[in-house]
Amino acid sequence: MHRTTLGDFELTIVSDGAYFLDGGAFFGVVPKTMWSKKVTPDALNRVDAGLNSLLIRTEKKNILVETGIGNKLPDKMAQIYKQPAKLLDNLHIAGVAPEDIDIVINTHLHFDHCGWNTVRRGDQFVATFPKAKYYVQEHEWEHGRLQLERDAVSYMSPNYDPLLENGQMVLINGDLELLPGIAVKVFPGHTANMQAVTIESGEGSDKKKACYISDLIPTSAHLDLTWVMAFDVLPLQSIESRKKYYASAIPEKWLTVFTHDDATPWGYIERGERGKLGLKGI
């Protein structure tokens, strides 16, 4: 289990396992001859993608960023993507029970990022984390309600609507500090209202910062500005959002957390010779 400290905070990668994504869709317009040098597809052109949640422990709160695929996929989707459903087991290994989570942050509401928000109990869907407040952008939820042809399959209302009905989910608008040192910031591209989560601790020269960048940069193989996914609804905006992120994250040495990298869940993005982007581990 990957764990580190960031000033006064403890950060732990808690995985829901790995699932299948089509390699071509994962890398968009990038030719297979290029992306297959970084990841190896199987005979069906599928690649293993991680389902990395981030557990942030402060002195008083336990915050969980993302909740993976969960265990409620329809049979056909489970056959296509796999449904490893390991998040709760890995939280247990980390010493955390569902009742211990105070805050859940969903960067967006695609099924592979909020699946464990709820669990099925009989014919009802109830909160997996019964004492938590859940946070997501209001316009992200509104987009999911539209069920547009382009991305309707990505939005499954049992993952979030029951939480709105019982008052546990809070819809927010724009950038917001949720707790001292923990904030959300909108980076449009993958969806129009996807939010990243920033973690900051310390002062002056001792200040340290991390960012769960979500699907803006899904893995360490996607660092190049133009290597954006076919899943992105605003691919040109993804490129601009990456530029904005790199402008701060590289010179200020932010720890970047990758949502779908099964092997390398985090690292420090660096600019090398001729501006080539690379990753330094921790």
C-alpha positions as CSV (number, residue, x, y, z in Angstrom):
1,M,0.0,0.0,0.0
2,H,1.4,3.4,-1.0
3,R,1.6,5.9,1.9
4,T,3.4,9.1,2.6
5,T,3.1,12.2,4.7
6,L,2.5,15.8,3.5
7,G,3.2,18.2,6.3
8,D,0.5,17.5,8.9
9,F,-1.4,15.1,6.6
10,E,-1.1,11.4,5.9
11,L,-1.9,10.3,2.4
12,T,-2.6,6.7,1.4
13,I,-3.5,5.2,-1.9
14,V,-6.5,2.9,-1.4
15,S,-7.3,0.9,-4.5
16,D,-10.6,-0.6,-5.7
17,G,-8.5,-2.9,-7.9
18,A,-7.9,-2.7,-11.7
19,Y,-10.3,-2.8,-14.6
20,F,-10.2,-3.0,-18.4
21,L,-10.2,0.0,-20.7
22,D,-9.9,0.0,-24.4
23,G,-6.4,1.1,-25.3
24,G,-7.4,3.2,-28.2
25,A,-10.1,5.0,-26.2
26,F,-7.6,5.5,-23.3
27,F,-5.1,7.3,-25.5
28,G,-7.4,9.0,-28.0
29,V,-5.8,10.0,-31.3
30,V,-2.3,8.8,-30.2
31,P,-1.3,5.9,-32.5
32,K,-1.0,2.5,-30.9
33,T,2.6,2.3,-32.2
34,M,3.4,5.1,-29.7
35,W,1.2,4.3,-26.6
36,S,2.0,0.6,-26.7
37,K,5.6,1.4,-25.8
38,K,4.3,2.6,-22.4
39,V,1.5,0.1,-21.7
40,T,1.0,-3.4,-23.1
41,P,-2.5,-4.2,-24.3
42,D,-4.0,-7.7,-24.4
43,A,-5.3,-9.6,-27.4
44,L,-8.5,-7.6,-27.3
45,N,-6.6,-4.2,-27.2
46,R,-7.5,-3.7,-23.5
47,V,-5.2,-2.3,-20.9
48,D,-5.3,-2.6,-17.1
49,A,-6.3,0.7,-15.5
50,G,-6.1,1.3,-11.8
51,L,-8.9,2.6,-9.6
52,N,-7.0,4.7,-7.1
53,S,-8.8,6.5,-4.3
54,L,-6.9,8.8,-2.0
55,L,-7.3,8.6,1.8
56,I,-6.3,11.9,3.5
57,R,-6.0,11.7,7.3
58,T,-5.8,15.0,9.3
59,E,-5.8,15.3,13.1
60,K,-9.6,15.3,13.2
61,K,-10.9,14.1,9.8
62,N,-10.7,11.2,7.4
63,I,-11.3,12.3,3.8
64,L,-11.8,9.9,0.9
65,V,-11.2,11.2,-2.7
66,E,-13.1,9.0,-5.2
67,T,-14.8,5.6,-4.5
68,G,-13.9,3.5,-7.5
69,I,-16.3,1.2,-9.5
70,G,-18.1,-0.3,-6.5
71,N,-20.1,-3.5,-6.7
72,K,-23.3,-2.5,-8.5
73,L,-22.5,-2.7,-12.2
74,P,-25.0,-4.3,-14.5
75,D,-23.8,-7.8,-15.6
76,K,-22.9,-6.7,-19.1
77,M,-20.8,-3.8,-17.9
78,A,-19.1,-6.0,-15.3
79,Q,-18.1,-8.4,-18.1
80,I,-16.7,-5.5,-20.2
81,Y,-14.8,-3.6,-17.6
82,K,-14.4,-6.1,-14.7
83,Q,-15.6,-5.3,-11.2
84,P,-12.8,-5.9,-8.7
85,A,-14.7,-4.3,-5.7
86,K,-11.6,-4.1,-3.5
87,L,-12.0,-0.6,-2.0
88,L,-13.6,-1.6,1.3
89,D,-11.1,-4.4,1.9
90,N,-8.2,-2.1,1.3
91,L,-9.7,0.6,3.5
92,H,-9.9,-2.1,6.2
93,I,-6.2,-2.9,5.7
94,A,-5.5,0.8,6.1
95,G,-7.3,0.7,9.4
96,V,-10.4,2.6,8.3
97,A,-14.0,1.5,8.5
98,P,-16.8,3.0,6.4
99,E,-18.1,4.7,9.6
100,D,-14.7,6.5,10.0
101,I,-15.0,8.5,6.8
102,D,-16.0,12.1,7.4
103,I,-15.9,13.5,3.9
104,V,-16.1,11.9,0.4
105,I,-15.0,14.0,-2.6
106,N,-16.1,12.9,-6.1
107,T,-14.0,14.6,-8.8
108,H,-16.9,13.8,-11.2
109,L,-19.7,11.3,-11.4
110,H,-18.6,8.7,-14.0
111,F,-19.4,5.2,-12.7
112,D,-15.7,4.4,-12.2
113,H,-15.2,7.3,-9.8
114,C,-18.2,7.1,-7.5
115,G,-19.4,3.4,-7.5
116,W,-18.8,2.9,-3.8
117,N,-20.7,6.0,-2.9
118,T,-23.7,3.7,-2.3
119,V,-24.4,0.1,-1.7
120,R,-27.5,-1.9,-2.5
121,R,-29.6,-2.9,0.5
122,G,-32.6,-4.9,-0.6
123,D,-34.3,-2.7,-3.3
124,Q,-32.8,0.5,-1.9
125,F,-29.4,2.2,-2.3
126,V,-27.9,3.6,0.8
127,A,-24.7,5.5,1.7
128,T,-21.6,3.3,2.0
129,F,-20.1,5.9,4.3
130,P,-23.0,6.6,6.6
131,K,-21.5,9.5,8.5
132,A,-19.9,11.3,5.5
133,K,-20.7,14.4,3.6
134,Y,-20.2,13.9,-0.1
135,Y,-19.1,16.8,-2.3
136,V,-19.3,17.2,-6.1
137,Q,-19.8,20.1,-8.6
138,E,-23.5,21.0,-9.1
139,H,-23.1,21.4,-12.9
140,E,-21.5,17.9,-13.1
141,W,-24.6,16.4,-11.5
142,E,-26.8,18.4,-13.8
143,H,-25.0,17.2,-16.8
144,G,-25.4,13.6,-15.7
145,R,-29.1,14.1,-15.3
146,L,-29.4,15.0,-19.0
147,Q,-28.4,11.5,-20.1
148,L,-26.9,12.7,-23.4
149,E,-26.1,10.2,-26.1
150,R,-22.3,11.1,-25.9
151,D,-21.8,9.9,-22.3
152,A,-25.1,8.7,-20.8
153,V,-23.5,5.2,-20.1
154,S,-21.0,6.9,-17.7
155,Y,-23.6,8.2,-15.4
156,M,-25.5,5.9,-13.0
157,S,-27.9,7.8,-10.8
158,P,-28.0,5.2,-7.9
159,N,-24.4,6.2,-7.2
160,Y,-25.5,9.7,-6.2
161,D,-29.2,10.6,-6.3
162,P,-30.0,8.7,-3.1
163,L,-27.4,10.8,-1.3
164,L,-29.0,14.0,-2.6
165,E,-32.3,12.8,-1.4
166,N,-31.1,12.0,2.1
167,G,-29.0,15.2,2.4
168,Q,-25.6,13.6,2.5
169,M,-24.4,15.0,-0.9
170,V,-23.5,18.7,-1.2
171,L,-23.5,20.3,-4.6
172,I,-21.0,23.0,-4.9
173,N,-20.2,25.7,-7.5
174,G,-16.6,26.3,-8.5
175,D,-13.4,26.3,-6.5
176,L,-13.8,25.9,-2.8
177,E,-11.7,25.2,0.3
178,L,-13.5,22.4,2.2
179,L,-11.2,22.2,5.1
180,P,-8.0,24.1,6.0
181,G,-5.5,22.9,3.4
182,I,-7.9,20.8,1.4
183,A,-9.7,22.4,-1.5
184,V,-11.3,21.5,-4.9
185,K,-10.5,23.3,-8.1
186,V,-12.3,22.9,-11.4
187,F,-10.2,21.7,-14.4
188,P,-12.6,21.4,-17.4
189,G,-11.8,18.9,-20.2
190,H,-12.6,15.3,-19.3
191,T,-16.0,16.7,-18.3
192,A,-16.9,20.4,-18.3
193,N,-17.0,20.5,-14.5
194,M,-14.4,17.9,-13.3
195,Q,-12.7,19.0,-10.1
196,A,-9.2,18.2,-8.8
197,V,-8.4,18.0,-5.1
198,T,-5.5,20.0,-3.7
199,I,-3.8,19.3,-0.4
200,E,-1.5,21.8,1.2
201,S,0.3,21.8,4.5
202,G,3.1,23.9,6.0
203,E,4.2,27.5,5.6
204,G,7.0,29.3,3.8
205,S,9.8,27.1,2.6
206,D,8.3,24.1,4.4
207,K,5.0,24.3,2.5
208,K,4.2,21.1,0.6
209,K,1.4,20.5,-1.9
210,A,-0.3,17.5,-3.6
211,C,-3.1,17.3,-6.1
212,Y,-5.4,14.4,-7.0
213,I,-5.7,15.5,-10.7
214,S,-8.2,12.8,-11.6
215,D,-8.9,12.2,-15.3
216,L,-7.2,15.4,-16.5
217,I,-4.0,13.2,-16.4
218,P,-5.2,9.7,-15.7
219,T,-1.9,7.9,-15.6
220,S,1.9,8.7,-15.8
221,A,1.7,7.6,-19.4
222,H,-0.5,10.6,-20.2
223,L,1.8,13.4,-19.3
224,D,2.3,14.8,-22.8
225,L,-0.1,17.8,-23.4
226,T,-1.8,16.2,-26.4
227,W,-2.1,12.6,-25.0
228,V,-5.8,13.1,-24.0
229,M,-8.4,10.4,-23.8
230,A,-11.1,9.8,-26.3
231,F,-13.5,9.9,-23.3
232,D,-12.8,13.6,-22.8
233,V,-15.9,15.6,-23.8
234,L,-13.7,18.7,-24.3
235,P,-10.3,17.5,-25.5
236,L,-9.0,20.9,-26.5
237,Q,-10.0,22.2,-23.1
238,S,-8.1,19.3,-21.5
239,I,-4.9,20.5,-23.2
240,E,-5.4,24.0,-21.8
241,S,-6.2,22.7,-18.4
242,R,-3.0,20.6,-18.4
243,K,-1.0,23.7,-19.3
244,K,-2.6,25.6,-16.4
245,Y,-1.8,22.7,-14.0
246,Y,1.8,22.3,-15.2
247,A,2.4,26.0,-14.8
248,S,2.0,25.6,-11.0
249,A,2.6,21.9,-10.3
250,I,6.1,21.7,-12.0
251,P,7.9,24.7,-10.5
252,E,6.2,24.3,-7.1
253,K,6.9,20.6,-7.0
254,W,3.5,19.3,-6.3
255,L,3.0,15.6,-5.7
256,T,0.6,14.5,-8.5
257,V,-1.8,11.6,-7.8
258,F,-3.0,9.6,-10.8
259,T,-6.4,8.1,-10.6
260,H,-6.0,5.2,-13.2
261,D,-2.3,4.3,-12.9
262,D,-2.2,0.8,-11.5
263,A,1.6,0.7,-11.2
264,T,2.6,4.3,-10.4
265,P,-0.1,6.1,-8.4
266,W,1.8,9.3,-7.8
267,G,5.0,11.2,-8.4
268,Y,6.5,14.6,-9.2
269,I,6.1,15.8,-12.8
270,E,9.3,17.3,-14.2
271,R,10.3,19.0,-17.4
272,G,13.6,17.7,-18.8
273,E,15.7,18.3,-21.9
274,R,13.8,20.0,-24.8
275,G,10.8,20.4,-22.5
276,K,10.0,16.7,-22.4
277,L,7.8,15.8,-19.4
278,G,8.8,13.0,-17.1
279,L,8.0,11.7,-13.6
280,K,10.2,11.5,-10.5
281,G,9.0,9.0,-7.9
282,I,8.8,9.5,-4.1
